[in-house]
Amino acid sequence: MSIEPLRHIAHLDMDAFYASVELLRYPELRGKPVVIGGGRRHQPEETIDRVGGQVTRKFATLRAYVGRGVITTATYEARALGLHSAQGLMKAALLAPDAILLPTDFDRYRDYSRRFKVAVQAIAPQIEDRGIDEIYIDLTGVRLPEHDTGAETPGEAWWRARDVAKAIKECVRAETGLSCSIAVAPNKLLAKISSELDKPDGLTMLAAGDIARRIWPLPARKINGIGPKASARLEALGVCTIGELAHSDPLWLLEHFGKSYGAWLHEAANGRDDRPVVTFSEPKSISRETTFERDLHPARDRDLLSEIFTGLCSGVADDLQRKGYVGRTIGLKLRYDDFKTVTRDQTIAVPTQDARAIRRAAGECLKRVPLDRRIRLLGVRVGALCMAEVADGSAQVSAQEPTSFLFD
């Protein structure tokens, strides 16, 4: 009977991804506290010397920021000042008023995301896409050209996986100019936790025997799947670290957290996870949404809302075309200034990836929602997806001009 080889699962996380991409564009900001967030009005002002042609830039800072925006990401220098993702920009301004503020550029980030993933796949093709800046990689059995193809001991396989992880880091840097942190562990759960241990530019090898030393001292919330509410409840029960959770009575956990979640907590804290690296999964929908820096009025800000609405529809269409999908269910999402959220859907006869067809259907959805309050968030979604090549040839029609709706 053959013995299944020890798995070597890696988690790769790009270091301060959006900020690092921006530093490639603005190298003069290296070593400075920089946050990414806010709107295009924070674009740097460029001045070109007429004689020498040298470009000088004036960057916005948090000091003068007014609005409801949040930090998308921050450089490590900014993090040292207490700034972090999802933090309100006005609150961040109180902590570090002189930190540089740059607007987000998602098209550029998506391009770099694609480039680093292509680089990884050239070495290790079994990857699971977990978002714009992170992936899981199955390194089990992956060998570099210089590796011997013969049988190997578990120890030799371990160091072979380390060589592959190192080669991936070097390849990502060569392709993008960016650094990443990789952890190799027996499973996805441990790899995810470990990729944070040696950031930035880390390479972490975690064996089963390292769990007690490196994983158990960490806060329980470091386990992906333990959110703020569960973490607070565990702390209220006297369980603060992963080690304390691992040593908790399984029956006690079931009593307090239910049969399914309680059992999972005990397994996760002890580093057990048999989930495979899933190389492909069909998306259920593709969407884009934006939260405004100030609440917009449906009548007085009609032109701006119309421009944003059209941009969201075009962005979703671009995503569908790039990924090769068409969809039949067009959805609209609105959040008002009182934080109430409403959604509306419309199913069209022919699946599409055309921006004008998406805007037309979303505009019909818009007619079915109250527009008597200021709007905080606007989003567009396309669902009921199928691959474009298997859809009827008429999927690409519907390029009519959109009907008028309340923003027009």
C-alpha positions as CSV (number, residue, x, y, z in Angstrom):
1,M,0.0,0.0,0.0
2,S,1.4,3.4,-1.0
3,I,1.9,6.1,1.6
4,E,0.5,9.5,0.8
5,P,3.4,12.0,0.7
6,L,3.5,14.8,3.3
7,R,1.8,17.9,1.9
8,H,3.7,21.1,1.4
9,I,1.2,23.9,1.1
10,A,2.3,27.5,0.7
11,H,0.5,30.8,1.3
12,L,1.9,33.8,-0.6
13,D,0.9,37.3,0.5
14,M,2.2,40.3,-1.3
15,D,3.8,42.9,1.1
16,A,1.6,46.0,1.5
17,F,0.5,45.4,-2.1
18,Y,-1.2,48.6,-3.2
19,A,1.3,50.8,-1.4
20,S,4.3,48.8,-2.9
21,V,2.9,49.2,-6.4
22,E,2.6,53.0,-5.8
23,L,6.2,53.1,-4.6
24,L,7.3,51.7,-8.0
25,R,5.6,54.7,-9.6
26,Y,6.8,57.2,-7.0
27,P,10.2,55.9,-5.8
28,E,10.9,59.2,-3.9
29,L,8.3,58.1,-1.3
30,R,10.3,55.0,-0.2
31,G,11.0,55.1,3.5
32,K,8.1,57.5,4.2
33,P,4.7,56.9,5.8
34,V,2.3,56.5,2.9
35,V,-1.4,55.5,3.0
36,I,-3.6,54.5,0.0
37,G,-7.2,55.7,0.1
38,G,-9.6,58.5,-0.8
39,G,-10.6,59.7,-4.2
40,R,-8.8,61.0,-7.3
41,R,-8.7,64.5,-6.0
42,H,-5.6,63.4,-4.0
43,Q,-3.7,62.8,-7.2
44,P,-0.1,64.2,-6.9
45,E,0.5,67.5,-8.7
46,E,3.3,67.3,-11.2
47,T,5.5,70.2,-12.4
48,I,7.9,69.8,-15.3
49,D,11.0,72.0,-15.5
50,R,11.0,73.6,-18.9
51,V,14.7,73.6,-19.2
52,G,15.9,70.4,-17.7
53,G,12.6,68.4,-18.2
54,Q,12.8,67.2,-14.6
55,V,9.5,66.2,-13.0
56,T,8.8,67.3,-9.4
57,R,5.7,66.2,-7.5
58,K,3.7,67.7,-4.7
59,F,1.9,65.0,-2.7
60,A,-1.3,65.4,-0.5
61,T,-1.0,64.6,3.2
62,L,-3.5,63.5,5.7
63,R,-3.4,66.9,7.5
64,A,-5.9,68.5,5.2
65,Y,-8.1,65.5,4.6
66,V,-11.9,65.9,5.1
67,G,-14.2,63.1,4.2
68,R,-15.4,59.6,5.1
69,G,-12.7,57.6,3.3
70,V,-10.8,54.7,4.8
71,I,-7.2,53.4,4.4
72,T,-7.0,50.6,1.9
73,T,-3.4,49.8,2.8
74,A,-0.3,51.6,4.3
75,T,3.4,51.3,4.0
76,Y,5.2,49.7,7.0
77,E,6.5,53.1,8.0
78,A,2.9,54.3,8.3
79,R,1.9,51.2,10.2
80,A,4.6,52.0,12.7
81,L,2.7,55.2,13.4
82,G,-0.5,53.3,14.2
83,L,-2.1,53.5,10.7
84,H,-3.7,50.4,9.3
85,S,-6.2,49.2,6.6
86,A,-9.9,49.9,7.2
87,Q,-9.0,52.8,9.5
88,G,-10.9,56.1,8.8
89,L,-8.6,58.7,7.1
90,M,-9.7,61.5,9.4
91,K,-8.8,59.3,12.4
92,A,-5.5,58.5,10.8
93,A,-4.9,62.2,10.3
94,L,-4.9,62.7,14.0
95,L,-2.2,60.1,14.5
96,A,0.0,61.1,11.5
97,P,-1.0,64.3,9.9
98,D,2.1,64.5,7.7
99,A,1.7,61.0,6.2
100,I,1.4,61.0,2.4
101,L,-2.0,60.3,0.9
102,L,-2.4,58.6,-2.5
103,P,-5.6,57.7,-4.3
104,T,-6.3,54.1,-5.2
105,D,-5.6,52.9,-8.8
106,F,-7.3,49.5,-9.0
107,D,-6.6,49.0,-12.7
108,R,-2.9,49.2,-12.0
109,Y,-3.2,46.8,-9.0
110,R,-5.1,44.3,-11.0
111,D,-2.4,44.3,-13.7
112,Y,0.4,43.7,-11.1
113,S,-1.8,41.0,-9.5
114,R,-2.1,39.2,-12.9
115,R,1.7,39.5,-13.4
116,F,2.7,38.0,-10.1
117,K,0.3,35.1,-10.4
118,V,1.6,34.3,-13.9
119,A,5.1,34.3,-12.5
120,V,4.1,31.8,-9.8
121,Q,2.3,29.5,-12.2
122,A,5.4,29.2,-14.3
123,I,7.1,27.4,-11.4
124,A,4.2,25.8,-9.5
125,P,0.9,25.6,-11.5
126,Q,-1.4,24.4,-8.7
127,I,-2.5,27.7,-7.2
128,E,-5.7,28.8,-5.5
129,D,-6.6,32.5,-6.1
130,R,-7.7,34.1,-2.9
131,G,-7.8,37.7,-4.0
132,I,-5.8,40.5,-5.6
133,D,-2.7,40.0,-3.4
134,E,-2.7,36.4,-2.1
135,I,-2.7,32.8,-3.3
136,Y,-2.3,29.3,-1.9
137,I,0.2,27.1,-3.8
138,D,0.5,23.3,-3.6
139,L,4.2,22.6,-3.6
140,T,3.8,18.9,-3.0
141,G,6.0,17.2,-5.5
142,V,7.0,20.4,-7.3
143,R,10.7,20.3,-8.3
144,L,13.0,22.8,-9.9
145,P,15.0,21.8,-12.9
146,E,18.2,21.3,-10.8
147,H,16.4,19.0,-8.4
148,D,17.1,15.2,-8.5
149,T,14.1,13.4,-9.9
150,G,14.7,10.3,-7.8
151,A,13.2,9.2,-4.5
152,E,13.6,11.5,-1.5
153,T,13.3,11.4,2.2
154,P,10.8,13.6,4.1
155,G,13.7,15.8,5.1
156,E,14.9,16.2,1.5
157,A,11.3,16.9,0.4
158,W,11.1,19.7,3.0
159,W,14.2,21.4,1.8
160,R,13.2,20.9,-1.8
161,A,9.9,22.8,-1.0
162,R,12.0,25.6,0.6
163,D,14.0,25.9,-2.6
164,V,10.9,26.1,-4.7
165,A,9.4,28.8,-2.4
166,K,12.6,30.8,-2.6
167,A,12.6,30.5,-6.4
168,I,9.0,31.8,-6.4
169,K,9.9,34.8,-4.4
170,E,12.8,35.6,-6.7
171,C,10.6,35.2,-9.8
172,V,7.8,37.4,-8.4
173,R,10.4,40.1,-7.7
174,A,12.0,39.8,-11.1
175,E,8.6,40.1,-12.8
176,T,7.0,42.8,-10.7
177,G,9.8,44.6,-8.7
178,L,7.7,43.7,-5.6
179,S,8.4,41.6,-2.5
180,C,6.1,38.9,-1.1
181,S,6.0,36.8,2.0
182,I,5.6,33.0,1.7
183,A,5.0,30.3,4.3
184,V,5.2,26.6,3.7
185,A,3.3,24.4,6.1
186,P,1.5,21.0,6.1
187,N,-1.9,22.7,5.3
188,K,-3.6,25.8,4.2
189,L,-4.6,27.0,7.7
190,L,-1.1,26.9,9.1
191,A,0.4,28.4,5.9
192,K,-2.0,31.3,6.1
193,I,-1.1,32.1,9.8
194,S,2.6,31.6,9.2
195,S,2.9,34.0,6.2
196,E,2.4,36.9,8.6
197,L,5.2,35.7,11.0
198,D,8.2,37.1,9.1
199,K,6.8,40.0,7.1
200,P,7.9,41.8,5.0
201,D,9.8,39.7,2.4
202,G,9.6,36.6,4.6
203,L,10.2,33.0,3.9
204,T,8.8,30.8,6.7
205,M,9.0,27.1,6.9
206,L,6.6,25.6,9.5
207,A,6.6,21.9,10.3
208,A,4.1,20.2,12.5
209,G,6.6,20.2,15.4
210,D,6.8,24.0,15.2
211,I,3.1,24.6,16.1
212,A,3.6,24.8,19.9
213,R,6.5,27.2,19.6
214,R,5.4,29.5,16.8
215,I,1.6,29.2,16.5
216,W,0.2,28.6,20.0
217,P,1.5,31.8,21.6
218,L,-0.5,33.9,19.0
219,P,-3.9,35.4,19.7
220,A,-6.8,33.2,18.8
221,R,-8.0,35.8,16.3
222,K,-5.0,35.0,14.1
223,I,-6.8,31.8,12.9
224,N,-8.6,32.6,9.7
225,G,-12.2,32.0,10.6
226,I,-12.2,33.4,14.1
227,G,-13.8,36.8,13.6
228,P,-14.1,39.7,16.1
229,K,-17.3,38.4,17.7
230,A,-15.9,34.9,18.3
231,S,-12.6,36.3,19.5
232,A,-14.3,38.5,22.0
233,R,-16.4,35.6,23.2
234,L,-13.4,33.4,23.6
235,E,-11.6,36.1,25.6
236,A,-14.6,36.5,27.8
237,L,-14.4,32.8,28.5
238,G,-10.7,33.1,29.4
239,V,-9.3,31.8,26.1
240,C,-6.9,34.3,24.6
241,T,-4.2,32.4,22.7
242,I,-4.3,29.6,20.1
243,G,-2.5,27.4,22.6
244,E,-5.2,27.9,25.2
245,L,-7.8,27.1,22.6
246,A,-6.0,24.0,21.6
247,H,-5.9,22.8,25.2
248,S,-9.6,23.6,25.8
249,D,-11.9,20.7,26.5
250,P,-13.6,19.8,23.2
251,L,-17.0,19.2,24.9
252,W,-16.7,22.6,26.5
253,L,-16.2,24.2,23.1
254,L,-19.2,22.4,21.7
255,E,-21.3,23.6,24.6
256,H,-20.4,27.2,24.1
257,F,-20.0,27.4,20.3
258,G,-22.2,24.6,18.9
259,K,-21.4,21.3,17.4
260,S,-20.0,22.3,14.1
261,Y,-18.1,25.5,15.0
262,G,-16.9,24.2,18.4
263,A,-15.4,21.1,16.8
264,W,-13.7,23.2,14.1
265,L,-12.2,25.6,16.7
266,H,-10.5,22.6,18.4
267,E,-9.2,21.2,15.1
268,A,-8.0,24.5,13.9
269,A,-6.2,25.4,17.1
270,N,-4.3,22.1,16.9
271,G,-3.2,22.8,13.3
272,R,-5.4,20.2,11.6
273,D,-6.8,21.1,8.2
274,D,-7.4,18.8,5.2
275,R,-8.7,21.3,2.7
276,P,-7.2,20.9,-0.8
277,V,-5.8,23.7,-2.9
278,V,-8.7,24.5,-5.2
279,T,-7.2,25.6,-8.5
280,F,-10.5,26.8,-10.0
281,S,-14.0,27.7,-9.0
282,E,-16.7,29.3,-11.0
283,P,-17.7,32.8,-9.8
284,K,-21.3,33.2,-8.9
285,S,-21.3,36.9,-9.8
286,I,-19.0,39.8,-10.6
287,S,-19.6,43.2,-9.1
288,R,-18.2,46.7,-8.4
289,E,-19.2,49.2,-5.8
290,T,-18.0,52.4,-4.4
291,T,-18.5,54.3,-1.1
292,F,-18.6,58.1,-1.6
293,E,-16.5,60.5,0.4
294,R,-19.6,62.5,1.0
295,D,-23.3,61.6,0.7
296,L,-24.6,62.4,-2.8
297,H,-28.0,63.8,-3.4
298,P,-30.0,62.1,-6.2
299,A,-31.1,65.4,-7.7
300,R,-28.3,68.0,-6.9
301,D,-25.5,65.5,-7.6
302,R,-27.3,63.9,-10.5
303,D,-24.4,64.4,-13.0
304,L,-21.8,63.0,-10.7
305,L,-24.0,60.0,-9.8
306,S,-24.6,59.3,-13.5
307,E,-20.8,59.4,-14.2
308,I,-20.1,57.1,-11.3
309,F,-22.9,54.8,-12.3
310,T,-21.7,54.5,-15.9
311,G,-18.1,53.9,-14.6
312,L,-19.3,51.0,-12.4
313,C,-21.2,49.4,-15.3
314,S,-18.1,49.8,-17.6
315,G,-15.9,48.3,-14.9
316,V,-18.1,45.2,-14.4
317,A,-18.2,44.8,-18.2
318,D,-14.4,45.0,-18.4
319,D,-14.1,42.3,-15.6
320,L,-16.6,40.0,-17.4
321,Q,-14.7,40.4,-20.7
322,R,-11.3,39.8,-19.2
323,K,-12.5,36.7,-17.4
324,G,-14.6,35.4,-20.3
325,Y,-18.1,35.5,-18.7
326,V,-21.5,36.7,-19.6
327,G,-24.4,37.1,-17.2
328,R,-28.2,37.4,-17.3
329,T,-29.0,38.8,-13.8
330,I,-28.2,42.5,-13.4
331,G,-28.2,43.9,-9.9
332,L,-28.2,47.3,-8.2
333,K,-27.1,48.1,-4.7
334,L,-27.7,51.4,-2.8
335,R,-26.8,52.4,0.7
336,Y,-28.5,55.6,2.0
337,D,-27.1,58.1,4.5
338,D,-28.9,56.3,7.3
339,F,-27.0,53.1,6.4
340,K,-30.1,51.3,5.1
341,T,-29.2,49.2,2.1
342,V,-31.5,48.1,-0.7
343,T,-30.9,45.9,-3.7
344,R,-32.8,45.2,-6.9
345,D,-32.3,42.6,-9.6
346,Q,-33.4,42.2,-13.2
347,T,-33.0,39.2,-15.4
348,I,-32.6,39.9,-19.0
349,A,-33.4,37.6,-22.0
350,V,-29.9,37.3,-23.4
351,P,-26.7,37.0,-21.3
352,T,-24.3,39.9,-21.8
353,Q,-20.9,41.4,-21.0
354,D,-21.7,44.7,-22.8
355,A,-21.5,47.8,-20.7
356,R,-24.4,49.6,-22.3
357,A,-26.7,46.6,-21.8
358,I,-25.6,46.3,-18.2
359,R,-26.3,50.0,-17.6
360,R,-29.7,49.8,-19.3
361,A,-30.8,46.9,-17.0
362,A,-29.3,48.4,-13.9
363,G,-31.1,51.7,-14.8
364,E,-34.4,49.8,-14.8
365,C,-33.5,48.5,-11.3
366,L,-32.8,52.1,-10.2
367,K,-36.4,53.1,-11.1
368,R,-37.6,50.6,-8.5
369,V,-35.8,52.1,-5.5
370,P,-36.7,55.2,-3.5
371,L,-34.5,58.2,-4.2
372,D,-35.7,60.4,-1.4
373,R,-32.4,60.3,0.7
374,R,-28.8,61.0,0.1
375,I,-26.8,58.1,-1.2
376,R,-23.7,56.7,0.6
377,L,-22.8,53.7,-1.6
378,L,-23.6,52.6,-5.1
379,G,-22.9,49.2,-6.6
380,V,-23.6,47.1,-9.8
381,R,-23.5,43.4,-10.0
382,V,-23.9,40.8,-12.8
383,G,-24.9,37.2,-11.8
384,A,-26.2,34.0,-13.4
385,L,-22.9,33.7,-15.1
386,C,-21.7,31.3,-17.8
387,M,-18.7,31.2,-20.1
388,A,-19.0,33.5,-23.1
389,E,-17.9,30.8,-25.5
390,V,-20.7,28.5,-24.5
391,A,-23.4,31.2,-24.5
392,D,-25.5,31.9,-27.6
393,G,-23.9,34.1,-30.2
394,S,-26.4,36.8,-29.5
395,A,-24.9,37.3,-26.0
396,Q,-22.9,40.2,-27.3
397,V,-25.8,42.2,-28.7
398,S,-27.9,44.7,-26.7
399,A,-25.6,47.5,-27.6
400,Q,-28.6,49.9,-27.6
401,E,-28.3,53.3,-26.0
402,P,-29.5,53.0,-22.4
403,T,-32.9,54.3,-21.6
404,S,-33.1,57.4,-19.4
405,F,-33.4,56.9,-15.6
406,L,-33.5,59.0,-12.6
407,F,-29.8,60.0,-12.5
408,D,-30.0,61.3,-16.1
